[in-house]
Amino acid sequence: MDAKLLVGGTIVSSTGKIRADVLIENGKVAAVGMLDAATPDTVERVDCDGKYVMPGGIDVHTHIDSPLMGTTTADDFVSGTIAAATGGTTTIVDFGQQLAGKNLLESADAHHKKAQGKSVIDYGFHMCVTDLYENFDSHMAELTQDGISSFKVFMAYRGSLMINDGELFDILKGVGSSGAKLCVHAENGDVIDRIAADLYAQGKTGPGTHEIARPPASEVEAVSRAIKISRMAEVPLYFVHLSTQGAVEEVAAAQMTGWPISAETCTHYLSLSRDIYDQPGFEPAKAVLTPPLRTQEHQDALWRGINTGALSVVSSDHCPFCFEEKQRMGADDFRQIPNGGPGVEHRMLVMYETGVAEGKMTIEKFVEVTAENPAKQFDMYPKKGTIAPGSDADIIVVDPNGTTLISADTQKQNMDYTLFEGFKIRCSIDQVFSRGDLISVKGDYVGASGRGEFIKR
């Protein structure tokens, strides 16, 4: 029997902290309590004294080996999941893209092939729906039965990803009848395209213009409209990567009426300023993300949304395009710069620093929004997202007295920059266990290759 005993740590959940030991047997949590004296000496001990023992991070918003905006994201399932693991994330739910001319079943099969035997951590999929066809809803139902129980639509990027309001209604009905969940990228794509065209015609072609073309109202309006359509369809939804005060207020208002809308924000919106768009040269392209970074008032509102529960999840939206690639494609036109940046490796560290260390949220809330709620939102709890008997032994050991310096020179992501360059983190992730296997020690991957398993949700 493969067994380990994590001894003397402080176990953290969303509801509190307790000093206790964790017995791991055959990849599962076998027991939690004061177990040291009662456990045979033959069981391997891991000293966790003075450290937090927490559920492994769950990132439910990544784009790995994904075709987007005329190119492909820089990480495959090897580099992307090694980066996740070394940063304390033990499960991802990745967005599979509906491929041109392919139905949802064919596209899901293609995404399975990209991940199988490559991912080093457990993984699930959402499927993006961009091209409706006859009986598409029956394929959604089939995928749901196969364990892909969430889908995504875009209200932006006309001509490639965007769906119209009627299609959103149809997809919501399909999701509802399948028992699945719909993730929505909410921006008013048509208005954004008009603003962007006007700016380009005025000679404003540089990467910083990306922010101006996507004003806060373009998100708020789309969130409001999507909520109204979801009410008409009588099917709730989940908003990805919210960035504005108005969007949080729209979600909170719907929740107050009892309509079960859920929403996430992302690491970069909680920790970075829009000031990067004022930097010289092509440097702002590193933060050509969708939506863009916002001003302090919006960041403050996002933190309030986390602490009130309006926002229940913090994801990375890991959509990595190298700086060199952004420059190659969009040097003369900000509209051609691939939208996205890296983040899966640093989500847990940055959230600990900007949230827990800076006093913006408790350590319990940290566990809630980075692990427990993602598992609950996407049908993985209590298999994932908690340290409890019977759960997978996905566990991170965090030293609150340690330090970590984030740098592109040491990151595992297949990237030539990180938006968090130079961040000094007041903790270190000393050990990462996935299903009981030690896979990372102090930021170095030590696990087997291709060990990740697909999670049927």
Secondary structure by P-SEA (a helix, b strand, c coil): cccccccbbbbbcccccccbbbbbcccccccccccccccccccbbbbbccbbbbccccccccccccccccccccccaaaaaaaaaaaccccccccccccccccaaaaaaaaaaaccccccccbbbbbbbcccccaaaaaaaaaaaacccbbbbbccccccbbbcaaaaaaaaaaaaaacbbbbbbccaaaaaaaaaaaaaaacccccccccccccaaaaaaaaaaaaaaaaaacccccccccccaaaaaaaaaaaaaccccccccccccccccccccccccccccccccccccccaaaaaaaaaaaaaccccccccccccccaaaaaaccccccccccccccccccaaaaaaaaccccccccaaaaaaaacaaaaaaccccccccccccccccbbbbbcccbbbbbbcccccccccccccccccccccccbbbccccccccccccccccccbbbbcc
